């Protein structure tokens, strides 16, 4: 145990540096890009950005899957961050002239595309770095450090946007991305993800066939519509409050990012881990969906800077501290090949379709922000129902994945029977299929199988029984 901890500590340290700098970079880039664009073009131009980004996202999704073929996730991550730095530099140059509307489009759309590619791969990268058991323990730390990075980025923008100029802060974003690239190179070699036996189409077919991936695609598309609605409403109110002054808008967004991410840091380190441990992934998923309902209700009933700030908190800091870790965990119910194909399909197909739909609809409704809030309430209620279906599918896919993995494992029959009696004594109401799979997983004496089994049990049992199951696996088998 001491040797494993010593091996893991440097990896965690470098990943913390990577996460801190990555989130600081994208926070600075996103805040500056939004403030420059909305101050020059106005919120009415945002639907055009949605449509433009959707088209480029399709190409990005198609580009991502071949990029991963034969390359380790660590190497892919370095390529994507290098691309991000180059895109931000191009947008910085293009938007240097205050009179260039084209430059504002290039900066905003370019940053969104480069960031999207990084987001696609971030979850795959993290799932590859750690074992399943380590992931559940360390993800909250890494995402919490990411919130610190976002807080740092917001503080930089909030403090320097007025004296230095918002656009010039993009140089800091580029520098942070370079440091993140260096940190990823210090993690040591990682094995490449398994290549599909029948080529890339094999993973795609499996992803299409998975009910969980279909639910993830549907919930993600719905969330895109809701988040763009919250963004449009909140930016309009913030822009109005500061009389369309881009530096004042950037300063407010920067300081808001500091406060929002400080709260998100506390959520990520102290609240979300306890929520996951005690109530499970499904309840946490429903909690975020419920927050979108309340955000739209507030902006509809009480429009203004305060409710706009609440909506922006749901759209950005809360999403990253609560929903983003959940998204990674949901993909953990599929094998590595399906994860890659699913990320490509969802980000290259589902999200662009949702983005185009949002852009076309919001072009017609851009003068009726109150109506967008009303529609947002209805869509967020639909989103809540979709998340409930996603939770059910997640539990089923965990059992399915465990069953698949057990086919290649060596299971001691008498030991499995002993485990079955032991686990039935702890949780008499556990369904027979979960009991059978868990007993075989524990009897196989494989750490990864035990970890996957405990994740499955944690979604089916009350917290105290799931903890009792975990303690039982740490004790010598008496069978």
N, C-alpha and C positions, 0 to 999 in steps of 0.2 A: 504493500500500500504506500509506504514511504517513497519507494522508487517511482511508482506511477505518479504520485503527487509532484515529485521533483521534475519528472519529464513533462508534466502537464503545465506547470507554472510558467515557464518561459513562453509557451504557446499562448496561454491566456493573456500574458502581459503584452505580447506583440499584437494580439487580436484586439486588445483594449485600445492600443495606440491606433491601430487601423480604423476601428469603429469610431473613435473620437474624431480623427481627422476627416474621415469620409463624411460623417454627418455634419461636421462644421463646414466642409466645402459645399455640400449640396444645399445647406441652409442659407449660406451667403449667396450662392448662385441663384437659388430660387427666389429669395426675398428681393434681390436687386433686379432680377429679370421681371418679376411681377410689378415692382414699383415703377420701373422704367416704362414698361408696356402700358400699364393702366393710366399712368400720368400723361403719356403722349397720345394714346389712342382712345382712351375711355373704356369703360366696362362694356359698352355696346359692341366693341370689336372682339371680345373674348370668344363668341361663338365661331368666328373665323379661325381663331387659333385652334379650337377644338377640332374643327374639320381638317385643318392642315396636319395637326399632330396625328390624327387617326390614320391618314394615308401613310405617313412616315412610319408609324408604329407597325403597320402590316409588314413593311419591308424590314423593320427591325426584328420582328418575330421570326421572319424567314431567315434572316441573317444569323440569328442567335443559335439556332439548332446546328447548322454546319460548323459554326465556330467552336462548339463544344466537342465535336467529333475528334477523338484521338488526342485531346488536350486535357490536362488536369484542371480541376476547378480553380486552383491557385493561379495557373497561367492565364486562364480565361479572364479572371478578375483583373489581372494586371493590364491585359489588353483593353478591357472596357474602361478602366480608370484613365488610361492614357488617352483613349478616345474622348472621354469626358473633358479632360484638361484641354485638349485641342479644340473641342467645340466651344468651350467657354471662352478661350482666347479669341476664336473667330468672332463670336458674338460681341465680345468686348470691343474689338476693333470696328466691327460693323456699326455698333451703336454709339461710337465716339462722338459723332456729329449730332447735336441736339435736334437738328431739323430732319434727321433721317428716320422716316417711318419704317422703311424697309429694315433698317438696323434693329429697330425694336422687335420686329417680327422674327428676324434671324436669331436674336438673343433668346427670346422667350421660347420659340419653337425648338431651337437647337438644344437649349438646356433641358427641355422636357423630354426630348428623344434620348439624349445621352443618359439622363437620369433614369429613364424607363429601362434601358438596357442593363444598367447597374442594379436596379431593383429586381429585374427578372433573375439575375444570377446570384444576388446576395443570399437568398435562402438556400439555394443549391450549394453554394460555397460553404455556408455554416454547417449544413447537414453532413457535408463530406469531411469536415475538420474533426468532428467529435463523434464518439459512439452515442447511441440513443440515450443511455443513462446519463452520460456527461452533458448531453444537450439540454436535458430538462433542468439540470442544476445550474448550467452556466449561461444559457440563453438570457435569462433575466439580467444577469450582470452585464453581458455584452450590449443588450438593447438599452440598459440603463446608462452605460457609458456613452452609447450613441446619443441619448438625450442630453448628456453633458456636452457632447460635441455640438448638438443643435443649439444648446443654450449659449455656448461660446460663440458660435456663428452669429446668433441673434445679437449678442452683446457687442460684437465687432461692428455689425451694421448699425445698430442703434447708437453707438458712441461715435462712429466715424463718418456716417453718411453725410451729415451736414458740413463738417470741416474739410473733409477730403473729397466728397462727391461720391454718390452711390456707385456709379459705373466703375470707378477706380478700385473699388473693393473686390472686383472680380479677380485681380491679381493674387489676393490672399486665398481665394477659393482654389485657384490653380496650384498654389504652393501647398495647400493642405492635401490636395489630390495626389501630388507628387510624394509627399511624406507617407500617405496611405499605401501607395504603390511599393515604396521601400519596405514598409512594415510587412506587407504580404510576402515579400521575398525572403523574410527572416523566419518564416514558419517551417521551413524544411520541405523536403519533397513530399508530394501527395500522390497517391496512385490515381490514375485516370479512372473516370467512371466507366462501368462496363458498357461495351458497345453492343447494340442490339444484334441478335443473331441473324436477323433477316434485313438489316439495314435500318435507316431512320424510320421508315414507314411502320416497322413493327411496334416501336414505342408509341407512335401516333395512334395506331389501331387500338392498342391497349388503353391509352388515355381516353379515347372516344368511348370505349366499352365500359369504363369505370363510372358507376353512378356518382361516386364522390367527386370526380373531376367535373362531371356535368353540373353538379350542384355548386362547386367552386366557381365554375365559369359563370353560372347564372347569378350567384351572389356577388361576384366581383363586378360583373357588368352593371348590376343594380347599384352597387356602392359607388361606381364611377359616376353615374348619373347624379346620385345624391351629393357626392363631394363637389362636383362641378357646380351644382346648384348652390351649395353652401358657399363656395368660393365666390361665385358671381354676386350673390346677395351681400356677403360680408365686405368684399372689395368696393362695392358701390357705396355702402354706408361709410366706410373708412375714407374713401376718396371725397365724398361729400363733406364729411366732418373737417377735413383739412384743406378744403377749397382747391383740390386738384394739384397741390404742390408736391412734386415727385419726391423731393428730399424730406419733406415733413412726413409724407406717407411712408417712405422707406424707414425713417427714424422710428415712427410709431410701430411699424411691423417688426423692426428689429428689437425694440424693447418688449413688445408683446411676446416675441419669440423667447426672450429671456425668461419672462414670467411663466409662459405656457410650458416651456421645456423644463423649468425648475419643478413645476407641478408634475410633469410627465416623468421626470427622473424619480420623484418620490413614488409615483404609481408603479413605475417599472421595477424598482428595487424592493419595495415593501408591500404594495397592494396586489399587483398582478401575480407574483409568485404564490402568495397566500390564496388568492382567488382560484388559481389553477389547482393548487394542492388540495384545497378543501371542497371546491364545487366542480372542478373539471373544465376542460376546454369548451364544452358545449354551453355552459352557463356564462362563461366569459364572452363567448361569441354573441350570445343574446344580449348581454349587457351593452356591447358596443352598438348593436343594431338599435337598441332602445334609445341610446343617446342621440341618434340621428332624428328620431321622432320628436324628442324634446327640443332639439336645436331648431328644427323648422317651425315648431309651434311657437317658440319664443320670437323668431324673426317675423312671423306672421302677426302675432298679437301685439308685440312691443318692438317695432322697428327702431333702430338707433345704434349708436356706437357700442353700447354695452352688449346688446344681443348679437351684434355682428362679431364682437370679440368671442362670445360664447360659441357661435357657429364656427368661427375659425379654429377655436380650440378643438372642437369635435373633428373638424376636417383634417387638421395637421397633428398637433402634439398627442391628442388622445388616440388617434389612428395609429401613430407610430409606437406608442407605448403599450397599447392594448391589442389592437387588431393585427399589426404586423407580426409580432411573435406568434399569434394564433395561426396566421396564414402559413407560416413555416411549419408549425406542428401538424396542421392538416395534411400537408404534403408528405409528412412522415408516415402516413398510413399507406403509401404506395412505394413500390420499389424504385431504385435509383433511375432506371431507364424511363419509367413512366413519369417520374418527377420532371425530368428534363423536357420530354415531349409535351407534358401538360403545361409547363411554364411558357413554352414557345407558343402553344395553341391559345392559351388564355390571354397572354400579352400581345400576340400577333393577330388574333381573330376576335375574341370576346370583347376585349377592352376597346379596340378600334371601332367595332360595331356600336358599342355603347357610346363612344365618344362622338361618332358621326350622328347618332340619334340625338344626343344632347345638343350638339352644335346646331343641327337643323331646327330642333324645337326651340332652343333659346334664341335663335335669330328672330323667330316670330314673336317670342315672349319677352324680349329684352327691355321693352318699355313697360312691362307689367311685372315688376319684381314681387309684388304682393301675391300675384297668382302663382308665381314660381314657388313661393313659400307654401301656399295651400296645396299645390300638387306634390310638393316635397313631403308633406305630412302623409298623404296617401301612399306614395311610393315607398316611404320609409316603413310604413306598416306592412306593405308587401314584402319588403326586405326582411323584416322580422320573421315572417312566415317562412321565407326561403332559408334563412339561417337555421330555423328549427329542423327543416328537412335535411340540411347539410349536416347537422349534428347527428341525426339518426344514421345517415349514410356513413359518417366517419366511424361510428362504433362498429358498423358491419364490416367496413373495409379493414379495420384493425384486425378483426378476427380472420378475415380472408387472407391478409398478408401473413399473419402468424401461421395459418394453415399451410400456405405455400412454402414458407421457410422451413417448417417442420418436415416437409417431404424430403429435404436434403440433410436432415439431422439424424443422428443416432440416438434413439430413445430407449432407455432401459425400462422394459415392461413392468417388472415388479416395483421398481422405484416410482414409476408413474402411478401405479395403483396406490402406493403409500402416500404420494403427494395428493392424490385425489381424495383420500380419506382425511388427510390433514386439512386441505383447503375447504372441504365440505363441512368440517367441524368449525371452521372460522366463519364461513358465510354459507349457511344452510340453504338460503334462497337463491344462490347463484345458479344461473341456467346451465343445463347439462353440457352444452357445446362449449361455453366459456370455461367450465370446470375441466372438461377433457383437454382442451387446447393448453390451458395453463399447466395442468399436471404434466403433460408431455414436455412442455417448454422447460419446466423446472427440472424434470428428470433428464433432459438432454445435457444438462450441465454446461450450457452455452450462455455467456453473459448477455449477448445481444438478444437472444430469444427470451431470456428472463426479463430483460428490460422492456421489450415489446409487449410481453404478457402483462407486466405491471401497468403499463400505459393503458392497455385494453381494460384491465380490471378497474383502474381508477375512474374510467368513464362509465362503469356499470354499477359500482358499489359506493355506498356512503364513505365519507373520508376515513372514519375510524376503522372500518373493515378493510379498506384498501391499504391503510397503514399497517394493519395487522398482517395482511398478506406479505407486504414488503419485509416486515420484521421476520416473518417465517422463512423467507428465502435467505436471510442472513445467518440462520441457525443451521447447525449440522443436520443433514437429513437422517431421520431416525428409522427410515424404512429399510 
